[in-house]
Amino acid sequence: MYKPKSSLVHVVLVALACSLVALPAMADSQARIVRLSDVQGSVELDKNTGMGFERAFPNLPITQGTRLRTRDTGRAEIEFEDGSTMRLAPDTMIDFSRLGLSDAGQRISEVNLTEGKAYVNWLGKSDDFTLNFSREKVQLNHGAHFRVETSTNKATFAVFKGDVDVAGPADTVRVSKKKMVIFDVNDEDKYTLAKNFQEDPLDAWDKRSVEYHEQYAKGNSSPYGYGYSDLNYYGSFRNVGGYGMMWQPFFTGVGWDPFMDGAWAFYPGFGYMWASAYPWGWLPYRYGNWAFVPNSGWMWQPGGWNTWTAVPTYVGTAPLRFHPPVRPGGTVATVVVGKSGQGVSSLAQSSLFVNRGSAGLGIPRGAVSNLGHVNGQVAKSGFVELRPVTSLSASGPSTSAYGGSHPPATSSVGMGRSAAPSGHAPVGGHTGHN
């Protein structure tokens, strides 16, 4: 890990204090925290603060006992430590009854599907996963990809990959790849193996999300998978002299800082934890350190994998007028800093402008085929206009996304401006405040 030279040891005391903030609840109870990695439409989270369901946004931590629900327009994704994912369709509710560690250190996750439809892509690297729905239970210690839906009359379980045993009050049934089983809730959950595998309209959305993670999670040498695919999509790694391997998001510039947009969310037993507004904003705020690199701006230094931080940290000398992240106090309400995680432009806009300083805010993951190329254009000109093409982003089933792999994004380059013209949709972010 990089150790600042003597000329760069002016570490801000507030940031140092933040870096020493521990999570005693995690150490004492073997609790775990996973990531709310994607939010589309109306999604709500109950963090057990006594305030009931609150509006959810990406990068909120999920702890044991958390409840998550989507409304009729909502979709959500949860990422577990190894990169396994669970996606919720509209009108779905789940609760995380267990997120912990065994005495041997094995990660154990148990989720209850109360109503609605969910997709699970469990990588099965070593962790155990249990899903309860209706009166059935699925326990996994191997890889599997499946869809499950439950209602007052029936429950349906369909497998895309792997073999899955579903245990119920009547019996245990093994469901193989491209097979379905239907449980009659009104008849002691007796099951029937479907003759044909029935596709669901949201299967394509789930498939695109799985493909997104598979494509951009390649080359991961860290011990964690959650959030890594977003690092490869929204930014790039490079070796920086005196610092080692560093990561930086696209569309930043010297005037941007990583703590200007996000929110503080309160969790019982943990206190306030930072939730970045940026779509890539998980790993760089949970592990390692940020550093301000002369002539390059803010960059993230991977490392510190044994310490999960609730308050993001940085090392070295910060620019003038920089405001370090400081936990709020005296309340349990969510405290927004700058733009919260909902600072995202609508895909229905006729044009999307990517500005210098936006750092990816407002760009749905997978919606633009080559952000590295667009980043080069923005660095030269201040902004790039992206026009919608008929394509589907990994974030949602909208029929109009900006770019996509086939065909490439349609764009026009601005001439030195950093703000979108009136009547167009700017990507959230800043032109710089330092």
C-alpha positions as CSV (number, residue, x, y, z in Angstrom):
1,M,0.0,0.0,0.0
2,Y,1.2,3.5,-0.8
3,K,2.7,5.5,2.1
4,P,2.7,9.2,1.5
5,K,6.1,10.9,1.2
6,S,7.1,13.4,3.9
7,S,5.8,16.3,1.8
8,L,2.4,14.7,1.6
9,V,1.7,13.8,5.2
10,H,-0.7,16.6,5.9
11,V,-3.6,14.3,6.5
12,V,-6.7,16.1,7.5
13,L,-7.5,15.2,11.2
14,V,-11.2,14.8,10.5
15,A,-10.5,12.2,7.8
16,L,-8.1,10.4,10.1
17,A,-10.7,10.3,12.8
18,C,-13.2,8.9,10.3
19,S,-10.7,6.2,9.3
20,L,-10.6,5.0,12.9
21,V,-14.3,4.5,13.1
22,A,-15.0,0.8,13.6
23,L,-18.0,-1.3,13.3
24,P,-18.2,-3.1,16.6
25,A,-21.5,-4.8,15.7
26,M,-19.8,-6.6,12.8
27,A,-16.9,-7.8,14.9
28,D,-19.0,-8.9,17.9
29,S,-21.9,-10.5,16.2
30,Q,-20.3,-11.8,13.0
31,A,-22.7,-9.7,11.1
32,R,-22.3,-9.0,7.4
33,I,-23.2,-6.2,5.1
34,V,-24.2,-6.6,1.4
35,R,-24.9,-4.1,-1.3
36,L,-28.1,-2.7,-2.8
37,S,-26.4,-2.5,-6.2
38,D,-29.2,-1.2,-8.6
39,V,-32.4,0.6,-8.1
40,Q,-34.9,1.4,-10.9
41,G,-38.3,3.1,-10.3
42,S,-40.0,3.0,-6.9
43,V,-38.1,0.9,-4.4
44,E,-38.2,1.1,-0.6
45,L,-36.1,-0.1,2.3
46,D,-36.9,-0.7,6.0
47,K,-33.6,-0.5,8.0
48,N,-35.2,-1.3,11.4
49,T,-34.8,2.3,12.5
50,G,-38.5,2.6,13.5
51,M,-39.2,4.9,10.6
52,G,-40.7,2.1,8.4
53,F,-40.0,1.9,4.7
54,E,-37.9,4.7,3.2
55,R,-37.0,5.6,-0.4
56,A,-34.1,3.4,-1.5
57,F,-31.2,4.3,-3.7
58,P,-28.1,2.4,-5.0
59,N,-25.2,1.6,-2.7
60,L,-27.3,1.5,0.4
61,P,-25.9,-1.2,2.8
62,I,-28.1,-4.1,3.6
63,T,-27.9,-5.7,7.0
64,Q,-29.5,-8.6,8.7
65,G,-33.2,-7.8,9.4
66,T,-33.5,-5.4,6.5
67,R,-36.7,-5.5,4.4
68,L,-36.7,-4.4,0.7
69,R,-39.8,-4.0,-1.5
70,T,-40.4,-2.8,-5.0
71,R,-43.6,-1.0,-6.1
72,D,-45.4,-1.5,-9.5
73,T,-42.6,0.4,-11.3
74,G,-39.7,-0.7,-9.2
75,R,-36.8,-3.1,-9.8
76,A,-33.8,-3.7,-7.6
77,E,-30.6,-5.8,-7.4
78,I,-28.6,-7.0,-4.4
79,E,-25.0,-8.0,-4.7
80,F,-23.4,-10.4,-2.2
81,E,-19.6,-10.4,-1.4
82,D,-18.6,-13.0,-4.0
83,G,-20.5,-11.3,-6.8
84,S,-23.7,-13.4,-6.5
85,T,-26.8,-11.4,-7.3
86,M,-30.5,-11.3,-6.5
87,R,-32.9,-9.2,-8.6
88,L,-36.4,-8.2,-7.6
89,A,-39.2,-7.7,-10.2
90,P,-42.0,-5.1,-9.6
91,D,-44.4,-5.7,-6.6
92,T,-42.0,-7.9,-4.7
93,M,-40.9,-7.9,-1.0
94,I,-38.1,-9.8,0.7
95,D,-36.5,-9.7,4.1
96,F,-32.9,-10.7,5.0
97,S,-33.5,-12.9,8.0
98,R,-29.8,-13.9,8.3
99,L,-26.6,-12.3,7.0
100,G,-23.8,-13.7,9.1
101,L,-20.8,-16.0,9.5
102,S,-20.5,-19.5,10.8
103,D,-18.0,-20.3,13.5
104,A,-15.7,-21.5,10.7
105,G,-16.0,-18.1,9.0
106,Q,-18.3,-19.3,6.2
107,R,-20.8,-16.7,4.9
108,I,-24.4,-17.6,5.4
109,S,-27.3,-15.8,3.8
110,E,-31.0,-16.5,4.3
111,V,-33.7,-14.5,2.5
112,N,-37.5,-14.7,2.7
113,L,-39.5,-14.0,-0.4
114,T,-42.8,-12.7,1.0
115,E,-44.5,-11.9,-2.3
116,G,-43.7,-11.3,-5.9
117,K,-40.9,-12.4,-8.2
118,A,-37.2,-12.7,-7.8
119,Y,-34.2,-13.9,-9.8
120,V,-31.1,-15.5,-8.1
121,N,-27.7,-16.0,-9.8
122,W,-25.7,-17.8,-7.0
123,L,-22.1,-18.3,-7.9
124,G,-21.6,-20.9,-5.2
125,K,-17.9,-20.2,-4.7
126,S,-18.1,-21.3,-1.0
127,D,-21.0,-19.4,0.6
128,D,-24.3,-20.9,1.7
129,F,-27.6,-19.4,0.5
130,T,-31.2,-20.2,1.7
131,L,-34.3,-18.8,0.1
132,N,-37.7,-19.3,1.7
133,F,-40.9,-18.8,-0.3
134,S,-44.5,-19.9,0.3
135,R,-43.8,-23.0,2.4
136,E,-40.8,-24.1,0.4
137,K,-37.1,-23.8,1.0
138,V,-34.1,-23.8,-1.3
139,Q,-30.6,-24.3,0.2
140,L,-27.6,-23.8,-2.0
141,N,-23.9,-24.6,-1.5
142,H,-23.3,-24.7,-5.3
143,G,-23.9,-22.5,-8.3
144,A,-27.4,-22.0,-9.7
145,H,-29.5,-19.5,-11.6
146,F,-33.2,-19.5,-11.2
147,R,-36.5,-17.5,-11.1
148,V,-39.0,-17.8,-8.3
149,E,-42.5,-16.3,-7.9
150,T,-45.0,-16.6,-5.1
151,S,-48.6,-15.5,-4.7
152,T,-51.7,-16.4,-2.6
153,N,-52.6,-19.2,-5.0
154,K,-49.4,-20.7,-6.3
155,A,-45.6,-20.6,-6.4
156,T,-43.5,-21.2,-9.5
157,F,-39.8,-22.1,-9.5
158,A,-37.9,-22.2,-12.8
159,V,-34.2,-23.1,-13.3
160,F,-31.9,-21.5,-15.9
161,K,-28.7,-23.2,-14.8
162,G,-27.7,-26.0,-12.4
163,D,-29.8,-28.5,-10.4
164,V,-31.8,-27.2,-7.4
165,D,-33.6,-29.2,-4.7
166,V,-36.8,-27.5,-3.5
167,A,-38.0,-28.8,-0.1
168,G,-41.7,-28.4,0.9
169,P,-44.3,-29.8,3.2
170,A,-45.3,-32.5,0.7
171,D,-41.8,-33.6,-0.6
172,T,-38.5,-32.5,-2.0
173,V,-38.3,-32.1,-5.7
174,R,-35.2,-31.6,-7.9
175,V,-35.5,-29.0,-10.6
176,S,-33.0,-29.2,-13.4
177,K,-31.9,-26.8,-16.1
178,K,-34.7,-25.4,-18.2
179,K,-37.3,-27.1,-16.0
180,M,-40.2,-25.7,-13.9
181,V,-42.2,-26.7,-11.0
182,I,-45.5,-25.3,-9.8
183,F,-46.7,-25.5,-6.2
184,D,-50.5,-25.3,-5.3
185,V,-50.6,-23.1,-2.2
186,N,-54.3,-24.1,-1.6
187,D,-53.5,-27.8,-1.6
188,E,-50.7,-28.2,0.9
189,D,-48.2,-27.0,-1.7
190,K,-48.4,-30.1,-3.7
191,Y,-46.2,-29.7,-6.8
192,T,-46.5,-30.4,-10.5
193,L,-43.6,-30.5,-12.9
194,A,-44.4,-28.3,-15.9
195,K,-44.3,-30.0,-19.3
196,N,-42.8,-26.9,-20.9
197,F,-40.4,-24.2,-19.6
198,Q,-42.3,-20.9,-19.7
199,E,-40.4,-17.8,-20.3
200,D,-41.2,-14.6,-18.4
201,P,-41.1,-11.1,-19.9
202,L,-38.5,-10.1,-17.4
203,D,-36.2,-13.0,-18.1
204,A,-34.4,-10.8,-20.7
205,W,-33.7,-8.1,-18.1
206,D,-32.3,-10.7,-15.8
207,K,-30.1,-12.2,-18.5
208,R,-28.7,-8.8,-19.5
209,S,-27.8,-8.1,-15.9
210,V,-26.0,-11.5,-15.6
211,E,-24.1,-10.9,-18.8
212,Y,-23.1,-7.4,-17.6
213,H,-21.5,-8.8,-14.5
214,E,-19.8,-11.6,-16.3
215,Q,-18.3,-9.3,-18.9
216,Y,-17.0,-6.6,-16.5
217,A,-16.1,-8.7,-13.5
218,K,-13.2,-10.3,-15.4
219,G,-9.7,-9.8,-14.1
220,N,-10.7,-9.4,-10.5
221,S,-7.8,-10.1,-8.2
222,S,-9.4,-8.8,-5.0
223,P,-11.1,-11.1,-2.5
224,Y,-14.5,-9.5,-3.2
225,G,-16.8,-9.5,-6.2
226,Y,-19.5,-7.1,-5.2
227,G,-19.1,-3.8,-7.1
228,Y,-16.1,-4.9,-9.2
229,S,-17.9,-5.1,-12.5
230,D,-19.0,-1.4,-12.0
231,L,-15.4,-0.4,-11.5
232,N,-14.4,-1.9,-14.9
233,Y,-17.4,-0.3,-16.7
234,Y,-17.3,3.2,-15.2
235,G,-13.6,3.7,-14.9
236,S,-10.1,2.2,-15.3
237,F,-7.1,1.0,-13.3
238,R,-3.6,2.2,-14.0
239,N,-0.2,2.2,-12.3
240,V,0.7,5.6,-10.9
241,G,4.3,6.4,-9.9
242,G,4.7,6.7,-6.1
243,Y,1.2,5.3,-5.5
244,G,1.0,1.9,-7.2
245,M,-2.1,0.5,-8.8
246,M,-4.9,3.1,-8.7
247,W,-8.5,3.3,-10.0
248,Q,-10.3,6.4,-11.3
249,P,-13.8,6.9,-12.6
250,F,-14.4,8.3,-16.0
251,F,-15.6,11.9,-16.4
252,T,-13.9,13.4,-13.4
253,G,-11.1,16.0,-13.8
254,V,-9.2,17.9,-11.1
255,G,-12.3,19.8,-9.9
256,W,-14.2,16.6,-8.8
257,D,-14.0,14.9,-5.5
258,P,-15.5,11.5,-4.5
259,F,-17.4,12.7,-1.4
260,M,-19.5,15.4,-3.0
261,D,-22.5,13.3,-3.8
262,G,-24.2,10.7,-1.7
263,A,-26.1,10.3,1.6
264,W,-25.6,9.2,5.2
265,A,-28.0,6.3,6.1
266,F,-28.5,5.2,9.7
267,Y,-28.6,1.6,10.8
268,P,-29.2,0.3,14.3
269,G,-26.0,-1.2,15.8
270,F,-23.9,0.4,13.1
271,G,-24.7,4.1,13.2
272,Y,-24.4,6.2,10.0
273,M,-22.9,4.7,7.0
274,W,-22.0,6.4,3.7
275,A,-23.9,5.6,0.5
276,S,-22.3,7.0,-2.6
277,A,-24.5,8.4,-5.3
278,Y,-22.2,7.1,-8.1
279,P,-23.3,3.9,-9.8
280,W,-19.8,2.4,-9.1
281,G,-19.7,3.7,-5.6
282,W,-19.3,0.6,-3.4
283,L,-15.8,-0.9,-3.2
284,P,-13.9,2.4,-3.3
285,Y,-15.9,3.5,-0.2
286,R,-15.7,0.3,1.8
287,Y,-12.0,-0.7,1.4
288,G,-8.7,1.0,0.7
289,N,-8.2,4.8,0.5
290,W,-8.8,7.7,-1.8
291,A,-5.8,10.0,-2.6
292,F,-5.5,13.3,-4.5
293,V,-2.9,12.7,-7.2
294,P,-1.3,15.9,-8.6
295,N,-2.3,16.6,-12.2
296,S,-4.7,13.6,-12.2
297,G,-7.2,14.3,-9.4
298,W,-8.8,11.9,-7.0
299,M,-8.0,8.2,-7.4
300,W,-8.8,5.2,-5.4
301,Q,-6.1,2.9,-4.0
302,P,-7.3,-0.7,-3.5
303,G,-6.4,-2.6,-0.4
304,G,-7.3,-2.9,3.3
305,W,-9.5,-5.9,2.4
306,N,-9.8,-7.0,6.1
307,T,-11.4,-3.7,7.2
308,W,-14.9,-2.7,6.1
309,T,-15.3,1.0,6.5
310,A,-18.6,2.8,7.1
311,V,-16.9,6.2,6.6
312,P,-14.8,6.6,3.4
313,T,-11.2,7.5,4.0
314,Y,-8.4,9.3,2.2
315,V,-4.7,9.9,2.6
316,G,-2.3,12.6,1.6
317,T,-2.9,16.3,1.0
318,A,-6.4,17.4,-0.2
319,P,-7.1,20.4,-2.4
320,L,-8.1,23.7,-1.0
321,R,-11.8,24.1,0.0
322,F,-12.1,20.3,0.2
323,H,-14.8,19.1,2.6
324,P,-14.0,15.7,4.1
325,P,-16.9,13.3,4.9
326,V,-18.1,13.7,8.5
327,R,-20.8,11.5,10.1
328,P,-23.9,13.4,11.1
329,G,-25.3,13.1,14.6
330,G,-28.5,13.7,16.6
331,T,-30.9,12.1,14.1
332,V,-31.6,8.8,12.4
333,A,-33.0,10.3,9.3
334,T,-31.1,10.0,6.0
335,V,-28.9,13.0,5.4
336,V,-28.3,13.9,1.7
337,V,-25.0,15.4,0.6
338,G,-25.0,17.0,-2.8
339,K,-26.9,14.7,-5.2
340,S,-28.3,11.5,-3.7
341,G,-28.4,8.2,-5.5
342,Q,-31.5,9.3,-7.4
343,G,-29.7,12.0,-9.4
344,V,-30.3,10.1,-12.6
345,S,-31.8,11.4,-15.9
346,S,-34.8,9.7,-17.5
347,L,-34.1,7.5,-20.4
348,A,-37.1,9.0,-22.1
349,Q,-35.1,12.2,-22.8
350,S,-34.3,13.0,-26.4
351,S,-30.7,13.5,-25.6
352,L,-28.3,12.7,-22.7
353,F,-25.4,15.0,-22.0
354,V,-22.3,13.6,-20.2
355,N,-20.4,16.4,-18.6
356,R,-16.9,16.7,-17.2
357,G,-17.2,16.2,-13.5
358,S,-20.3,13.9,-13.6
359,A,-18.1,10.8,-12.8
360,G,-20.7,8.5,-14.3
361,L,-23.7,9.8,-12.3
362,G,-26.8,9.4,-14.5
363,I,-25.5,6.8,-16.9
364,P,-27.3,3.4,-16.4
365,R,-24.8,0.5,-16.4
366,G,-24.4,-1.1,-19.7
367,A,-26.3,1.7,-21.5
368,V,-23.2,3.0,-23.4
369,S,-21.0,0.5,-25.2
370,N,-17.6,2.2,-24.7
371,L,-17.4,4.7,-21.8
372,G,-13.6,4.9,-22.2
373,H,-14.0,6.3,-25.6
374,V,-16.7,8.8,-24.5
375,N,-14.4,9.8,-21.6
376,G,-11.7,10.8,-24.0
377,Q,-14.2,13.0,-25.9
378,V,-15.5,14.6,-22.7
379,A,-11.9,15.3,-21.6
380,K,-11.3,17.2,-24.8
381,S,-14.5,19.1,-25.2
382,G,-16.3,19.3,-21.8
383,F,-19.4,17.3,-22.7
384,V,-20.7,14.7,-25.1
385,E,-24.3,14.3,-26.3
386,L,-25.6,10.8,-26.4
387,R,-28.7,10.1,-28.5
388,P,-30.9,7.2,-27.6
389,V,-30.9,4.1,-29.8
390,T,-33.1,1.0,-29.7
391,S,-31.3,-1.0,-27.1
392,L,-31.7,-2.3,-23.6
393,S,-29.4,-1.4,-20.7
394,A,-28.5,-3.8,-17.9
395,S,-30.3,-1.7,-15.4
396,G,-33.8,-2.0,-16.7
397,P,-36.2,-3.1,-19.4
398,S,-36.7,0.3,-21.0
399,T,-36.7,0.1,-24.8
400,S,-34.6,3.3,-25.2
401,A,-31.1,3.4,-23.8
402,Y,-28.1,5.5,-24.6
403,G,-25.7,3.3,-26.6
404,G,-25.5,-0.4,-25.9
405,S,-23.2,-2.9,-27.6
406,H,-25.2,-3.2,-30.8
407,P,-25.1,-0.6,-32.3
408,P,-22.6,1.7,-30.7
409,A,-23.7,4.9,-29.0
410,T,-24.7,7.8,-31.3
411,S,-22.9,10.9,-30.0
412,S,-21.9,14.4,-30.9
413,V,-19.1,16.3,-29.2
414,G,-19.5,19.7,-27.6
415,M,-17.1,22.6,-28.1
416,G,-15.6,23.3,-24.7
417,R,-18.9,23.6,-22.7
418,S,-19.5,21.7,-19.6
419,A,-23.2,22.3,-19.2
420,A,-26.0,20.8,-21.3
421,P,-28.0,23.2,-23.4
422,S,-31.5,24.0,-22.3
423,G,-34.1,21.4,-23.1
424,H,-31.8,18.4,-22.8
425,A,-31.0,16.0,-20.0
426,P,-27.7,16.5,-18.3
427,V,-26.0,13.7,-16.5
428,G,-25.9,14.5,-12.8
429,G,-22.6,15.8,-11.4
430,H,-20.6,18.9,-11.1
431,T,-18.3,21.0,-13.1
432,G,-16.0,21.4,-10.1
433,H,-16.0,23.2,-6.8
434,N,-12.5,23.2,-5.6
